[in-house]
Amino acid sequence: MCLAGPQLLGLIFHDYIVSYGDAESHLNIAKRVVSSITPGFAQLGGIWLLFPHLLMIPFIWFDPLWRTGLAGSIVSSFAYIVSSVFIFKTTGLLTRNRWAGLFASLVFMLNPNILYMQTTPMTEMTLIMFFVLSIYFFIRFIRNDSFIFSLVAAAFFGFCATLTRYDGWFLVAFQGATVFGMYITRVFKEGKPLWQKLEGKVLLYATPAFFGIALWFLWDFLILGDALYFSNSEFSAKTQQANWLSRGELPSFHNIGSAVAYYLVTAMSNIGIIVFFMAVVGFISYLLHKEAKKRFLISFVLLTPFIFYIFTLFVGQSVIFIPHLTPVDFEWRLFNVRYGLMAVPFAAIFSGWLWNRSKSGGRALIVALFILQFGLYFVGYSKVITWEDGVVGLSHAKRPIAERWLKDNYDNGLVLMDDYARTVSLVRTGIPMQSSIYIGNKPYWAESLVAPERYARWIVMQKNDTVWKAVYDDTKVRGRLYKYFQKVYTSPEILIFRRISN
């Protein structure tokens, strides 16, 4: 792990490893593959992509690693180490200076938002690893297109990225477009021989890189009966954003200025204001440096995260709330700010470039500014915004009193609960995963919603969640509920029922 023992114990004790609601969901997806009343790979579902959960499976077997979140932390910490190494190598590739690579790597490694997220089971660090790996080999290919291995390696890690987060889909699309752009202007001059070379290189890249996307469509079709389930279902980002839009709280929808502002401010908040402006200066310096080989193509690919998030904010496929910009009358003003983490490798690489292009006095100033950035964190001017979102933002995991009650009173038996609503936490209540009935357990789930007594000993429902609507709001099913179950916990939002002993 990348934290000292006392720090790690502190994260576990305070539940900071699983402070994000999504963190436990990622752990639970992996856990259900190996431990569930209906175990198997179908438990990977069809909304979140496969790879991060597959990587957790070797560690998720052990209940302590699942319940503490360390099963996911191990994966994220490994990704952090690999990313740091390849940011060093990528910067060295651009600058031919190991010290510049070391500085870039330190900018990434010491970033407080990166340091926090690499302790969590969230998927951002895994994506950053595959992004950086793919970018490194792709830049090697751009600079010398005879390096066929580099193109294949970039495609392979692009394939991994496409099965990690949807950001990876843009990465391979942009890299594919870059390969095409490298040759197309020369095709008209050199004719058929170069066209054949273009065709071969594009196919060599696209076949493995885009296979992950095709595989995901096929997976959703075979497992869930709809190749577009990840986009069309009630659990999709599209549906969630439609809910925000109906409330008038999707500020960047069809507003390009807002989309640019929201992502740039989010990126700056994750990078740190001083390092952000250092990186901008470094990026401009790189673009103006005529001796930098293929600099425009390389810049195009490195800007992929910016273009992806600005585009998805504009079309309403994602949403970010950040206090600097979000209207004060919105219900929440801090949400999804971790998306800015994808800009940190860009900032690290171009901070390293700037350090390399500077003279001795300039390098000393850059190091001093880098240290000053930590001073801003220390005095509280700069926030560790990913931690803030996980602890107090909309992304934070709920801690209802009902959860503590259930932990103290649960005494075995199957528990019927809407996992999507995250009514209570399985990892904190001590309920075994194989004792949970959720939407992915067929036929247990569907049958329990019409005959709750068939399998469950416990029923936990939250107002307006699926269980509440199917069991409590339906008068016929509610009659069966009270015939076989006793209400043992009541609050305005959560009800808990226990099977009446025979």
Stockholm file with secondary structure:
# STOCKHOLM 1.0

chainA/1-502         MCLAGPQLLGLIFHDYIVSYGDAESHLNIAKRVVSSITPGFAQLGGIWLLFPHLLMIPFIWFDPLWRTGLAGSIVSSFAYIVSSVFIFKTTGLLTRNRWAGLFASLVFMLNPNILYMQTTPMTEMTLIMFFVLSIYFFIRFIRNDSFIFSLVAAAFFGFCATLTRYDGWFLVAFQGATVFGMYITRVFKEGKPLWQKLEGKVLLYATPAFFGIALWFLWDFLILGDALYFSNSEFSAKTQQANWLSRGELPSFHNIGSAVAYYLVTAMSNIGIIVFFMAVVGFISYLLHKEAKKRFLISFVLLTPFIFYIFTLFVGQSVIFIPHLTPVDFEWRLFNVRYGLMAVPFAAIFSGWLWNRSKSGGRALIVALFILQFGLYFVGYSKVITWEDGVVGLSHAKRPIAERWLKDNYDNGLVLMDDYARTVSLVRTGIPMQSSIYIGNKPYWAESLVAPERYARWIVMQKNDTVWKAVYDDTKVRGRLYKYFQKVYTSPEILIFRRISN
#=GR chainA/1-502 SS CCSCHHHHHHHHHTTCTTCBHHHHHHHHHHHHHHSSSSCSGGGGCSSSCSHHHHHHHHHHTSHHHHHHSHHHHHHHHHHHHHHHHHHHHHHHHHHSCHHHHHHHHHHHHTCHHHHHHTTSSCSHHHHHHHHHHHHHHHHHHHHCTTCHHHHHHHHHHHHHHHTTCTHHHHHHHHHHHHHHHHHHHHHHHHCHHHHHHHHHHHHHHHHHHTHHHHHHHHHHHHHHSCTTHHHHSTTSHHHHHHHHHHTTCCTTTTCHHHHHHHHHHHHHHHHCHHHHHHHHHHHHHHHHCTTSTTHHHHHHHHTHHHHHHHHHHHHTSCCCBCTTTSCTTSSCSCBSGGGGGGGHHHHHHHHHHHHHHSCHHHHHHHHHHHHHHHHHHHHTSSCCHHHHHHHTSTTBCCCCHHHHHHHHHCCSSCEEECTTTTCSCHHHHTCCGGGEECTTSTTHHHHHHHCTTTTCSEEEEETTSHHIIIIISSHHHHHHHHHHEEEEEECSSEEEEEECCC
#=GC SS_cons         CCSCHHHHHHHHHTTCTTCBHHHHHHHHHHHHHHSSSSCSGGGGCSSSCSHHHHHHHHHHTSHHHHHHSHHHHHHHHHHHHHHHHHHHHHHHHHHSCHHHHHHHHHHHHTCHHHHHHTTSSCSHHHHHHHHHHHHHHHHHHHHCTTCHHHHHHHHHHHHHHHTTCTHHHHHHHHHHHHHHHHHHHHHHHHCHHHHHHHHHHHHHHHHHHTHHHHHHHHHHHHHHSCTTHHHHSTTSHHHHHHHHHHTTCCTTTTCHHHHHHHHHHHHHHHHCHHHHHHHHHHHHHHHHCTTSTTHHHHHHHHTHHHHHHHHHHHHTSCCCBCTTTSCTTSSCSCBSGGGGGGGHHHHHHHHHHHHHHSCHHHHHHHHHHHHHHHHHHHHTSSCCHHHHHHHTSTTBCCCCHHHHHHHHHCCSSCEEECTTTTCSCHHHHTCCGGGEECTTSTTHHHHHHHCTTTTCSEEEEETTSHHIIIIISSHHHHHHHHHHEEEEEECSSEEEEEECCC
//
